[in-house]
Amino acid sequence: LIMEGLMNGVFAALDAVLFYVFWEAMLIPMFLIIGIWGGPRRVYATIKFFLYTFLGSVFMLVALIYMYFQ
């Protein structure tokens, strides 16, 4: 239910900062779902998920900062 509310926030965000905040907050329940209820290789999947989403989030934050100063 928390993840659903955060996903609604991602799609309802009216500015980029709010979108980014909801996007990052949405990743926490996803991380927990994979780590707790994942399959036999859930630890590997959780680490891989964290690395990919962290890298994407850093690029998104850099892009938002760049757009802010333009």
C-alpha positions as CSV (number, residue, x, y, z in Angstrom):
1,L,0.0,0.0,0.0
2,I,2.9,2.3,0.7
3,M,4.5,1.5,-2.6
4,E,1.2,2.2,-4.4
5,G,0.9,5.6,-2.7
6,L,4.4,6.5,-3.6
7,M,3.9,5.4,-7.2
8,N,0.8,7.6,-7.4
9,G,3.0,10.4,-6.1
10,V,5.5,9.8,-8.9
11,F,2.8,10.1,-11.6
12,A,1.0,13.0,-9.9
13,A,4.1,15.1,-9.2
14,L,3.9,18.6,-10.7
15,D,7.6,19.5,-10.5
16,A,10.8,17.7,-11.0
17,V,12.0,17.9,-7.4
18,L,8.8,16.3,-6.1
19,F,9.1,13.6,-8.9
20,Y,12.6,12.8,-7.8
21,V,11.6,12.6,-4.1
22,F,8.7,10.2,-4.8
23,W,10.9,8.2,-7.2
24,E,13.6,7.7,-4.5
25,A,11.0,6.9,-1.8
26,M,9.4,4.4,-4.1
27,L,12.6,2.4,-4.4
28,I,12.7,1.6,-0.7
29,P,9.7,-0.7,-0.6
30,M,10.8,-2.3,-3.9
31,F,14.2,-3.0,-2.4
32,L,12.5,-4.6,0.7
33,I,10.2,-6.6,-1.4
34,I,13.0,-8.1,-3.5
35,G,15.2,-8.6,-0.4
36,I,12.6,-10.3,1.8
37,W,10.3,-12.1,-0.6
38,G,12.6,-12.8,-3.5
39,G,13.7,-16.1,-4.9
40,P,16.7,-18.2,-4.0
41,R,19.1,-15.6,-5.4
42,R,17.4,-12.6,-3.8
43,V,20.6,-11.2,-2.2
44,Y,22.3,-11.0,-5.6
45,A,19.1,-9.5,-7.2
46,T,18.8,-7.0,-4.4
47,I,22.4,-5.8,-4.7
48,K,22.1,-5.6,-8.5
49,F,18.8,-3.7,-8.1
50,F,20.4,-1.3,-5.7
51,L,23.4,-0.6,-7.9
52,Y,21.3,0.0,-11.1
53,T,18.8,2.2,-9.4
54,F,21.4,4.1,-7.5
55,L,23.3,4.8,-10.7
56,G,20.2,5.9,-12.5
57,S,19.2,8.1,-9.6
58,V,22.6,9.8,-9.5
59,F,22.3,10.6,-13.2
60,M,18.7,11.9,-12.7
61,L,19.9,14.1,-9.9
62,V,22.8,15.5,-11.9
63,A,20.4,16.2,-14.8
64,L,17.9,18.0,-12.4
65,I,20.7,20.1,-11.0
66,Y,21.9,20.9,-14.5
67,M,18.4,22.0,-15.6
68,Y,18.0,24.1,-12.5
69,F,21.1,26.2,-13.2
70,Q,20.3,26.7,-16.9
